[in-house]
Amino acid sequence: MAQRAAADQLGISERTLLRWRTAGFLKLGVHYRRKFPAPNSPLLYQLELCERAMIQACARDARTLELVGA
């Protein structure tokens, strides 16, 4: 699913998807991939896996959330 549609389905902004990718909550090749191999190619998301990652992130202790990817 395309980025804008995925954000709408998850009830979040496209910017939040970017933050989750940057923070390491969403992994390339697992939660999302490029439509084509080019670096500027649009991102496609696996909605069910993104939703699971979102639920797991919300269930974590707030004191440890900033340690993801460290």
PDB file with one MODEL, atoms N, CA, C and O in Angstrom:
MODEL        1
ATOM      1  N   MET A   1       0.837  -1.162   0.000  1.00  0.00           N
ATOM      2  CA  MET A   1       0.000   0.000   0.000  1.00  0.00           C
ATOM      3  C   MET A   1       0.893   1.240   0.000  1.00  0.00           C
ATOM      4  O   MET A   1       1.908   1.283   0.696  1.00  0.00           O
ATOM      5  N   ALA A   2       0.519   2.221  -0.764  1.00  0.00           N
ATOM      6  CA  ALA A   2       1.302   3.453  -0.882  1.00  0.00           C
ATOM      7  C   ALA A   2       1.329   4.213   0.441  1.00  0.00           C
ATOM      8  O   ALA A   2       0.482   3.998   1.308  1.00  0.00           O
ATOM      9  N   GLN A   3       2.310   5.102   0.588  1.00  0.00           N
ATOM     10  CA  GLN A   3       2.542   5.789   1.854  1.00  0.00           C
ATOM     11  C   GLN A   3       1.329   6.576   2.344  1.00  0.00           C
ATOM     12  O   GLN A   3       0.937   6.442   3.503  1.00  0.00           O
ATOM     13  N   ARG A   4       0.734   7.389   1.488  1.00  0.00           N
ATOM     14  CA  ARG A   4      -0.406   8.202   1.911  1.00  0.00           C
ATOM     15  C   ARG A   4      -1.578   7.313   2.324  1.00  0.00           C
ATOM     16  O   ARG A   4      -2.220   7.568   3.342  1.00  0.00           O
ATOM     17  N   ALA A   5      -1.857   6.279   1.545  1.00  0.00           N
ATOM     18  CA  ALA A   5      -2.960   5.370   1.865  1.00  0.00           C
ATOM     19  C   ALA A   5      -2.676   4.605   3.157  1.00  0.00           C
ATOM     20  O   ALA A   5      -3.582   4.396   3.964  1.00  0.00           O
ATOM     21  N   ALA A   6      -1.441   4.191   3.355  1.00  0.00           N
ATOM     22  CA  ALA A   6      -1.073   3.477   4.588  1.00  0.00           C
ATOM     23  C   ALA A   6      -1.251   4.387   5.796  1.00  0.00           C
ATOM     24  O   ALA A   6      -1.789   3.958   6.817  1.00  0.00           O
ATOM     25  N   ALA A   7      -0.813   5.624   5.693  1.00  0.00           N
ATOM     26  CA  ALA A   7      -0.967   6.577   6.792  1.00  0.00           C
ATOM     27  C   ALA A   7      -2.445   6.787   7.112  1.00  0.00           C
ATOM     28  O   ALA A   7      -2.829   6.814   8.282  1.00  0.00           O
ATOM     29  N   ASP A   8      -3.268   6.933   6.088  1.00  0.00           N
ATOM     30  CA  ASP A   8      -4.706   7.109   6.294  1.00  0.00           C
ATOM     31  C   ASP A   8      -5.321   5.892   6.980  1.00  0.00           C
ATOM     32  O   ASP A   8      -6.114   6.040   7.911  1.00  0.00           O
ATOM     33  N   GLN A   9      -4.963   4.699   6.528  1.00  0.00           N
ATOM     34  CA  GLN A   9      -5.502   3.467   7.112  1.00  0.00           C
ATOM     35  C   GLN A   9      -5.073   3.281   8.566  1.00  0.00           C
ATOM     36  O   GLN A   9      -5.843   2.782   9.387  1.00  0.00           O
ATOM     37  N   LEU A  10      -3.843   3.686   8.880  1.00  0.00           N
ATOM     38  CA  LEU A  10      -3.333   3.546  10.246  1.00  0.00           C
ATOM     39  C   LEU A  10      -3.785   4.694  11.145  1.00  0.00           C
ATOM     40  O   LEU A  10      -3.631   4.627  12.364  1.00  0.00           O
ATOM     41  N   GLY A  11      -4.342   5.745  10.546  1.00  0.00           N
ATOM     42  CA  GLY A  11      -4.814   6.884  11.320  1.00  0.00           C
ATOM     43  C   GLY A  11      -3.695   7.783  11.825  1.00  0.00           C
ATOM     44  O   GLY A  11      -3.804   8.399  12.886  1.00  0.00           O
ATOM     45  N   ILE A  12      -2.612   7.849  11.042  1.00  0.00           N
ATOM     46  CA  ILE A  12      -1.458   8.669  11.405  1.00  0.00           C
ATOM     47  C   ILE A  12      -1.055   9.514  10.193  1.00  0.00           C
ATOM     48  O   ILE A  12      -1.622   9.365   9.111  1.00  0.00           O
ATOM     49  N   SER A  13      -0.086  10.390  10.378  1.00  0.00           N
ATOM     50  CA  SER A  13       0.381  11.221   9.273  1.00  0.00           C
ATOM     51  C   SER A  13       1.532  10.533   8.538  1.00  0.00           C
ATOM     52  O   SER A  13       2.147   9.600   9.054  1.00  0.00           O
ATOM     53  N   GLU A  14       1.808  11.006   7.336  1.00  0.00           N
ATOM     54  CA  GLU A  14       2.964  10.501   6.595  1.00  0.00           C
ATOM     55  C   GLU A  14       4.249  10.838   7.339  1.00  0.00           C
ATOM     56  O   GLU A  14       5.218  10.079   7.287  1.00  0.00           O
ATOM     57  N   ARG A  15       4.259  11.959   8.020  1.00  0.00           N
ATOM     58  CA  ARG A  15       5.426  12.364   8.818  1.00  0.00           C
ATOM     59  C   ARG A  15       5.687  11.363   9.948  1.00  0.00           C
ATOM     60  O   ARG A  15       6.840  11.070  10.266  1.00  0.00           O
ATOM     61  N   THR A  16       4.619  10.843  10.551  1.00  0.00           N
ATOM     62  CA  THR A  16       4.775   9.841  11.603  1.00  0.00           C
ATOM     63  C   THR A  16       5.394   8.567  11.033  1.00  0.00           C
ATOM     64  O   THR A  16       6.237   7.946  11.679  1.00  0.00           O
ATOM     65  N   LEU A  17       4.982   8.175   9.833  1.00  0.00           N
ATOM     66  CA  LEU A  17       5.608   7.009   9.192  1.00  0.00           C
ATOM     67  C   LEU A  17       7.108   7.244   9.020  1.00  0.00           C
ATOM     68  O   LEU A  17       7.914   6.344   9.258  1.00  0.00           O
ATOM     69  N   LEU A  18       7.472   8.445   8.611  1.00  0.00           N
ATOM     70  CA  LEU A  18       8.892   8.788   8.473  1.00  0.00           C
ATOM     71  C   LEU A  18       9.599   8.681   9.828  1.00  0.00           C
ATOM     72  O   LEU A  18      10.689   8.114   9.916  1.00  0.00           O
ATOM     73  N   ARG A  19       8.988   9.217  10.868  1.00  0.00           N
ATOM     74  CA  ARG A  19       9.603   9.143  12.208  1.00  0.00           C
ATOM     75  C   ARG A  19       9.767   7.704  12.653  1.00  0.00           C
ATOM     76  O   ARG A  19      10.791   7.354  13.240  1.00  0.00           O
ATOM     77  N   TRP A  20       8.784   6.864  12.387  1.00  0.00           N
ATOM     78  CA  TRP A  20       8.879   5.454  12.773  1.00  0.00           C
ATOM     79  C   TRP A  20       9.982   4.732  12.002  1.00  0.00           C
ATOM     80  O   TRP A  20      10.683   3.886  12.558  1.00  0.00           O
ATOM     81  N   ARG A  21      10.132   5.070  10.716  1.00  0.00           N
ATOM     82  CA  ARG A  21      11.234   4.473   9.944  1.00  0.00           C
ATOM     83  C   ARG A  21      12.570   4.919  10.515  1.00  0.00           C
ATOM     84  O   ARG A  21      13.474   4.104  10.699  1.00  0.00           O
ATOM     85  N   THR A  22      12.697   6.207  10.795  1.00  0.00           N
ATOM     86  CA  THR A  22      13.939   6.768  11.321  1.00  0.00           C
ATOM     87  C   THR A  22      14.279   6.180  12.687  1.00  0.00           C
ATOM     88  O   THR A  22      15.445   5.913  12.980  1.00  0.00           O
ATOM     89  N   ALA A  23      13.263   5.980  13.519  1.00  0.00           N
ATOM     90  CA  ALA A  23      13.469   5.441  14.868  1.00  0.00           C
ATOM     91  C   ALA A  23      13.737   3.943  14.861  1.00  0.00           C
ATOM     92  O   ALA A  23      14.189   3.390  15.864  1.00  0.00           O
ATOM     93  N   GLY A  24      13.465   3.286  13.746  1.00  0.00           N
ATOM     94  CA  GLY A  24      13.711   1.853  13.664  1.00  0.00           C
ATOM     95  C   GLY A  24      12.511   0.985  13.995  1.00  0.00           C
ATOM     96  O   GLY A  24      12.632  -0.239  14.039  1.00  0.00           O
ATOM     97  N   PHE A  25      11.345   1.596  14.232  1.00  0.00           N
ATOM     98  CA  PHE A  25      10.142   0.809  14.482  1.00  0.00           C
ATOM     99  C   PHE A  25       9.727   0.050  13.230  1.00  0.00           C
ATOM    100  O   PHE A  25       9.266  -1.088  13.308  1.00  0.00           O
ATOM    101  N   LEU A  26       9.893   0.684  12.079  1.00  0.00           N
ATOM    102  CA  LEU A  26       9.545   0.060  10.801  1.00  0.00           C
ATOM    103  C   LEU A  26      10.831  -0.247  10.051  1.00  0.00           C
ATOM    104  O   LEU A  26      11.676   0.627   9.859  1.00  0.00           O
ATOM    105  N   LYS A  27      10.969  -1.492   9.633  1.00  0.00           N
ATOM    106  CA  LYS A  27      12.193  -1.972   8.997  1.00  0.00           C
ATOM    107  C   LYS A  27      12.010  -2.144   7.486  1.00  0.00           C
ATOM    108  O   LYS A  27      10.996  -2.667   7.023  1.00  0.00           O
ATOM    109  N   LEU A  28      13.013  -1.691   6.732  1.00  0.00           N
ATOM    110  CA  LEU A  28      13.031  -1.875   5.285  1.00  0.00           C
ATOM    111  C   LEU A  28      13.048  -3.368   4.971  1.00  0.00           C
ATOM    112  O   LEU A  28      13.822  -4.120   5.564  1.00  0.00           O
ATOM    113  N   GLY A  29      12.210  -3.791   4.054  1.00  0.00           N
ATOM    114  CA  GLY A  29      12.142  -5.200   3.670  1.00  0.00           C
ATOM    115  C   GLY A  29      11.184  -6.012   4.520  1.00  0.00           C
ATOM    116  O   GLY A  29      10.825  -7.131   4.153  1.00  0.00           O
ATOM    117  N   VAL A  30      10.768  -5.462   5.649  1.00  0.00           N
ATOM    118  CA  VAL A  30       9.795  -6.143   6.507  1.00  0.00           C
ATOM    119  C   VAL A  30       8.480  -5.367   6.488  1.00  0.00           C
ATOM    120  O   VAL A  30       7.448  -5.890   6.068  1.00  0.00           O
ATOM    121  N   HIS A  31       8.523  -4.134   6.939  1.00  0.00           N
ATOM    122  CA  HIS A  31       7.328  -3.310   7.041  1.00  0.00           C
ATOM    123  C   HIS A  31       7.075  -2.490   5.773  1.00  0.00           C
ATOM    124  O   HIS A  31       5.931  -2.144   5.476  1.00  0.00           O
ATOM    125  N   TYR A  32       8.118  -2.188   5.040  1.00  0.00           N
ATOM    126  CA  TYR A  32       7.980  -1.403   3.819  1.00  0.00           C
ATOM    127  C   TYR A  32       9.098  -1.755   2.848  1.00  0.00           C
ATOM    128  O   TYR A  32      10.119  -2.330   3.223  1.00  0.00           O
ATOM    129  N   ARG A  33       8.874  -1.390   1.589  1.00  0.00           N
ATOM    130  CA  ARG A  33       9.888  -1.586   0.543  1.00  0.00           C
ATOM    131  C   ARG A  33       9.713  -0.502  -0.509  1.00  0.00           C
ATOM    132  O   ARG A  33       8.706   0.206  -0.527  1.00  0.00           O
ATOM    133  N   ARG A  34      10.692  -0.383  -1.374  1.00  0.00           N
ATOM    134  CA  ARG A  34      10.600   0.555  -2.499  1.00  0.00           C
ATOM    135  C   ARG A  34       9.837  -0.118  -3.635  1.00  0.00           C
ATOM    136  O   ARG A  34       9.968  -1.322  -3.857  1.00  0.00           O
ATOM    137  N   LYS A  35       9.041   0.670  -4.347  1.00  0.00           N
ATOM    138  CA  LYS A  35       8.277   0.135  -5.478  1.00  0.00           C
ATOM    139  C   LYS A  35       9.222  -0.328  -6.585  1.00  0.00           C
ATOM    140  O   LYS A  35       8.992  -1.358  -7.219  1.00  0.00           O
ATOM    141  N   PHE A  36      10.290   0.444  -6.811  1.00  0.00           N
ATOM    142  CA  PHE A  36      11.328   0.115  -7.782  1.00  0.00           C
ATOM    143  C   PHE A  36      12.670   0.249  -7.071  1.00  0.00           C
ATOM    144  O   PHE A  36      12.722   0.865  -6.007  1.00  0.00           O
ATOM    145  N   PRO A  37      13.749  -0.296  -7.609  1.00  0.00           N
ATOM    146  CA  PRO A  37      15.041  -0.221  -6.919  1.00  0.00           C
ATOM    147  C   PRO A  37      15.651   1.181  -6.811  1.00  0.00           C
ATOM    148  O   PRO A  37      16.611   1.366  -6.064  1.00  0.00           O
ATOM    149  N   ALA A  38      15.132   2.147  -7.520  1.00  0.00           N
ATOM    150  CA  ALA A  38      15.692   3.507  -7.487  1.00  0.00           C
ATOM    151  C   ALA A  38      15.502   4.139  -6.105  1.00  0.00           C
ATOM    152  O   ALA A  38      14.474   3.916  -5.466  1.00  0.00           O
ATOM    153  N   PRO A  39      16.476   4.925  -5.636  1.00  0.00           N
ATOM    154  CA  PRO A  39      16.377   5.522  -4.300  1.00  0.00           C
ATOM    155  C   PRO A  39      15.218   6.505  -4.124  1.00  0.00           C
ATOM    156  O   PRO A  39      14.766   6.722  -3.000  1.00  0.00           O
ATOM    157  N   ASN A  40      14.735   7.095  -5.199  1.00  0.00           N
ATOM    158  CA  ASN A  40      13.612   8.030  -5.101  1.00  0.00           C
ATOM    159  C   ASN A  40      12.261   7.374  -5.385  1.00  0.00           C
ATOM    160  O   ASN A  40      11.243   8.056  -5.496  1.00  0.00           O
ATOM    161  N   SER A  41      12.263   6.074  -5.497  1.00  0.00           N
ATOM    162  CA  SER A  41      11.045   5.336  -5.781  1.00  0.00           C
ATOM    163  C   SER A  41      10.073   5.418  -4.595  1.00  0.00           C
ATOM    164  O   SER A  41      10.513   5.473  -3.446  1.00  0.00           O
ATOM    165  N   PRO A  42       8.771   5.427  -4.856  1.00  0.00           N
ATOM    166  CA  PRO A  42       7.791   5.478  -3.759  1.00  0.00           C
ATOM    167  C   PRO A  42       7.904   4.264  -2.835  1.00  0.00           C
ATOM    168  O   PRO A  42       8.342   3.190  -3.246  1.00  0.00           O
ATOM    169  N   LEU A  43       7.504   4.460  -1.593  1.00  0.00           N
ATOM    170  CA  LEU A  43       7.511   3.381  -0.610  1.00  0.00           C
ATOM    171  C   LEU A  43       6.165   2.681  -0.595  1.00  0.00           C
ATOM    172  O   LEU A  43       5.118   3.313  -0.732  1.00  0.00           O
ATOM    173  N   LEU A  44       6.208   1.372  -0.429  1.00  0.00           N
ATOM    174  CA  LEU A  44       4.996   0.568  -0.288  1.00  0.00           C
ATOM    175  C   LEU A  44       5.047  -0.112   1.076  1.00  0.00           C
ATOM    176  O   LEU A  44       6.086  -0.649   1.461  1.00  0.00           O
ATOM    177  N   TYR A  45       3.942  -0.095   1.804  1.00  0.00           N
ATOM    178  CA  TYR A  45       3.895  -0.592   3.172  1.00  0.00           C
ATOM    179  C   TYR A  45       3.080  -1.868   3.288  1.00  0.00           C
ATOM    180  O   TYR A  45       2.080  -2.041   2.592  1.00  0.00           O
ATOM    181  N   GLN A  46       3.515  -2.765   4.177  1.00  0.00           N
ATOM    182  CA  GLN A  46       2.751  -3.943   4.571  1.00  0.00           C
ATOM    183  C   GLN A  46       1.902  -3.505   5.760  1.00  0.00           C
ATOM    184  O   GLN A  46       2.393  -3.437   6.887  1.00  0.00           O
ATOM    185  N   LEU A  47       0.654  -3.214   5.514  1.00  0.00           N
ATOM    186  CA  LEU A  47      -0.210  -2.591   6.512  1.00  0.00           C
ATOM    187  C   LEU A  47      -0.342  -3.418   7.792  1.00  0.00           C
ATOM    188  O   LEU A  47      -0.259  -2.867   8.890  1.00  0.00           O
ATOM    189  N   GLU A  48      -0.544  -4.721   7.666  1.00  0.00           N
ATOM    190  CA  GLU A  48      -0.721  -5.560   8.857  1.00  0.00           C
ATOM    191  C   GLU A  48       0.532  -5.559   9.726  1.00  0.00           C
ATOM    192  O   GLU A  48       0.437  -5.498  10.952  1.00  0.00           O
ATOM    193  N   LEU A  49       1.699  -5.626   9.101  1.00  0.00           N
ATOM    194  CA  LEU A  49       2.944  -5.631   9.868  1.00  0.00           C
ATOM    195  C   LEU A  49       3.200  -4.274  10.516  1.00  0.00           C
ATOM    196  O   LEU A  49       3.715  -4.205  11.632  1.00  0.00           O
ATOM    197  N   CYS A  50       2.843  -3.203   9.823  1.00  0.00           N
ATOM    198  CA  CYS A  50       2.985  -1.858  10.401  1.00  0.00           C
ATOM    199  C   CYS A  50       2.059  -1.697  11.598  1.00  0.00           C
ATOM    200  O   CYS A  50       2.431  -1.103  12.610  1.00  0.00           O
ATOM    201  N   GLU A  51       0.862  -2.226  11.475  1.00  0.00           N
ATOM    202  CA  GLU A  51      -0.094  -2.124  12.575  1.00  0.00           C
ATOM    203  C   GLU A  51       0.404  -2.900  13.793  1.00  0.00           C
ATOM    204  O   GLU A  51       0.273  -2.433  14.925  1.00  0.00           O
ATOM    205  N   ARG A  52       0.971  -4.077  13.565  1.00  0.00           N
ATOM    206  CA  ARG A  52       1.546  -4.857  14.683  1.00  0.00           C
ATOM    207  C   ARG A  52       2.680  -4.093  15.352  1.00  0.00           C
ATOM    208  O   ARG A  52       2.771  -4.057  16.579  1.00  0.00           O
ATOM    209  N   ALA A  53       3.543  -3.483  14.547  1.00  0.00           N
ATOM    210  CA  ALA A  53       4.658  -2.705  15.097  1.00  0.00           C
ATOM    211  C   ALA A  53       4.132  -1.533  15.916  1.00  0.00           C
ATOM    212  O   ALA A  53       4.689  -1.207  16.964  1.00  0.00           O
ATOM    213  N   MET A  54       3.054  -0.896  15.441  1.00  0.00           N
ATOM    214  CA  MET A  54       2.462   0.219  16.150  1.00  0.00           C
ATOM    215  C   MET A  54       1.901  -0.236  17.504  1.00  0.00           C
ATOM    216  O   MET A  54       2.089   0.444  18.512  1.00  0.00           O
ATOM    217  N   ILE A  55       1.228  -1.360  17.526  1.00  0.00           N
ATOM    218  CA  ILE A  55       0.671  -1.897  18.776  1.00  0.00           C
ATOM    219  C   ILE A  55       1.785  -2.246  19.750  1.00  0.00           C
ATOM    220  O   ILE A  55       1.691  -1.947  20.940  1.00  0.00           O
ATOM    221  N   GLN A  56       2.842  -2.880  19.245  1.00  0.00           N
ATOM    222  CA  GLN A  56       3.967  -3.237  20.114  1.00  0.00           C
ATOM    223  C   GLN A  56       4.653  -1.996  20.667  1.00  0.00           C
ATOM    224  O   GLN A  56       5.039  -1.973  21.835  1.00  0.00           O
ATOM    225  N   ALA A  57       4.808  -0.973  19.852  1.00  0.00           N
ATOM    226  CA  ALA A  57       5.463   0.256  20.308  1.00  0.00           C
ATOM    227  C   ALA A  57       4.624   0.937  21.382  1.00  0.00           C
ATOM    228  O   ALA A  57       5.168   1.471  22.348  1.00  0.00           O
ATOM    229  N   CYS A  58       3.319   0.922  21.224  1.00  0.00           N
ATOM    230  CA  CYS A  58       2.438   1.559  22.210  1.00  0.00           C
ATOM    231  C   CYS A  58       2.404   0.779  23.520  1.00  0.00           C
ATOM    232  O   CYS A  58       2.136   1.349  24.577  1.00  0.00           O
ATOM    233  N   ALA A  59       2.673  -0.510  23.453  1.00  0.00           N
ATOM    234  CA  ALA A  59       2.644  -1.343  24.648  1.00  0.00           C
ATOM    235  C   ALA A  59       3.951  -1.260  25.442  1.00  0.00           C
ATOM    236  O   ALA A  59       4.009  -1.734  26.577  1.00  0.00           O
ATOM    237  N   ARG A  60       4.988  -0.671  24.869  1.00  0.00           N
ATOM    238  CA  ARG A  60       6.284  -0.593  25.543  1.00  0.00           C
ATOM    239  C   ARG A  60       6.274   0.460  26.640  1.00  0.00           C
ATOM    240  O   ARG A  60       5.478   1.398  26.624  1.00  0.00           O
ATOM    241  N   ASP A  61       7.164   0.281  27.574  1.00  0.00           N
ATOM    242  CA  ASP A  61       7.365   1.245  28.649  1.00  0.00           C
ATOM    243  C   ASP A  61       7.899   2.532  28.047  1.00  0.00           C
ATOM    244  O   ASP A  61       8.890   2.499  27.317  1.00  0.00           O
ATOM    245  N   ALA A  62       7.274   3.655  28.331  1.00  0.00           N
ATOM    246  CA  ALA A  62       7.660   4.939  27.745  1.00  0.00           C
ATOM    247  C   ALA A  62       9.111   5.291  28.025  1.00  0.00           C
ATOM    248  O   ALA A  62       9.732   5.992  27.226  1.00  0.00           O
ATOM    249  N   ARG A  63       9.670   4.825  29.135  1.00  0.00           N
ATOM    250  CA  ARG A  63      11.073   5.149  29.466  1.00  0.00           C
ATOM    251  C   ARG A  63      12.055   4.477  28.524  1.00  0.00           C
ATOM    252  O   ARG A  63      13.189   4.938  28.400  1.00  0.00           O
ATOM    253  N   THR A  64      11.654   3.400  27.853  1.00  0.00           N
ATOM    254  CA  THR A  64      12.572   2.690  26.973  1.00  0.00           C
ATOM    255  C   THR A  64      12.363   2.991  25.497  1.00  0.00           C
ATOM    256  O   THR A  64      13.153   2.540  24.667  1.00  0.00           O
ATOM    257  N   LEU A  65      11.331   3.735  25.147  1.00  0.00           N
ATOM    258  CA  LEU A  65      11.043   3.996  23.729  1.00  0.00           C
ATOM    259  C   LEU A  65      12.186   4.719  23.034  1.00  0.00           C
ATOM    260  O   LEU A  65      12.439   4.458  21.858  1.00  0.00           O
ATOM    261  N   GLU A  66      12.874   5.605  23.707  1.00  0.00           N
ATOM    262  CA  GLU A  66      13.940   6.346  23.067  1.00  0.00           C
ATOM    263  C   GLU A  66      15.211   5.530  22.892  1.00  0.00           C
ATOM    264  O   GLU A  66      16.167   5.996  22.271  1.00  0.00           O
ATOM    265  N   LEU A  67      15.231   4.325  23.429  1.00  0.00           N
ATOM    266  CA  LEU A  67      16.399   3.467  23.283  1.00  0.00           C
ATOM    267  C   LEU A  67      16.337   2.602  22.042  1.00  0.00           C
ATOM    268  O   LEU A  67      17.313   1.922  21.725  1.00  0.00           O
ATOM    269  N   VAL A  68      15.216   2.606  21.326  1.00  0.00           N
ATOM    270  CA  VAL A  68      15.068   1.802  20.110  1.00  0.00           C
ATOM    271  C   VAL A  68      16.109   2.255  19.101  1.00  0.00           C
ATOM    272  O   VAL A  68      16.254   3.446  18.829  1.00  0.00           O
ATOM    273  N   GLY A  69      16.826   1.291  18.554  1.00  0.00           N
ATOM    274  CA  GLY A  69      17.829   1.588  17.536  1.00  0.00           C
ATOM    275  C   GLY A  69      19.150   2.060  18.117  1.00  0.00           C
ATOM    276  O   GLY A  69      20.098   2.283  17.364  1.00  0.00           O
ATOM    277  N   ALA A  70      19.242   2.216  19.411  1.00  0.00           N
ATOM    278  CA  ALA A  70      20.508   2.673  20.034  1.00  0.00           C
ATOM    279  C   ALA A  70      21.451   1.520  20.215  1.00  0.00           C
ATOM    280  O   ALA A  70      22.559   1.702  20.720  1.00  0.00           O
TER     281      ALA A  70
ENDMDL
END
